[in-house]
Amino acid sequence: LPRAHDLAFIQYTSGSTSAPRGVEVSHANLAANVDMIGAAFGFDEHSVMASWLPPFHDMGLVGSIVAPAALGFRSVLMAPATFLRQPQRWLQAIAAYDATCAGAPDFAWDLCARRVTAAHKAGLDLSRLQVAYNGAEPVRAATLRRVRDAFAGCGLRPEALFPCYGLAENTLL
């Protein structure tokens, strides 16, 4: 078994705090961050994640794969290219798998608000979504309003919108 301060992986940063570089993430860093994510998002064994985020990005790896596995709840994954071509498929997966949590960068939420049509929204139930997190890049208030307005008729509750911030230099959250 690895020790707490053994290297878990190297996370490459985009350079938001300095020049882009690799940051060594220990098992202790990862465990502490997973615990913080679980507490901040209110995860438990009944949580369900629906994600298209790539596993080479910290939000995809830590948020959509490691945290659910470590905290013991289900995570349903789809290919990033599927989301980019047909963003409604992610929302349909959220509804189909009764996801309680789903998240993405601001551009992705904006893409959903702009490209998901009334026909795609017919029968779409987002009422079980407790946490719709938006992070990994600047979160725009206009995007949050567009998403709220675009999906209110699908049961998306305004209080589910969860702007957040993370640094690869700090594992994630």
Phi, psi and omega in degrees: 000144178288151175272161186307320185263008173290151179292126175270313177193170174252121180259122178274134183263159176274352178095027181290333180251348178190194178297146177305140182195171174271135178245128179283124179249120180274167176297325178294317176303311183297314180297317179296320181291320177299318178298318179295319178298313179302318180289314182295322184265353180070033181290146171212187184294347180265356180293152175222125179261140170236120188219146171244000187296137182290142182288353176274357176256144184300325179293324177286311184292302185283313185286324187253346182239302185293311182300310178300319180295316182290325182269354172080041175226167187284141174227122180257122186247144174231160181291136178305322181296326177297314178299312184298324179284321185221079185302335179297336180297325177295313180296323176295323177293320177304313180291314185295325183260011180053043181297138176260347182214138174204144181209161182191168172293162182307319183301326183287318176296320178296320177300317178298313182297326183274326190255344180279119187275170176301322178297320178294327183283341181301120179080001181281120182247108179254017186290339180276351180289113181267329181226113174247086189274148183229118181198195178078352175200172180306133178267124182259131179301324179297323178294315179301318178295316179298317180294313178304312182290319183294328188241009176301320179292348178260007178093003178292120180275136181305324182289349176284336180295126191226087175294138180214171184222142176213157176234130175301328178296344181242027181080301175194273186289000000 
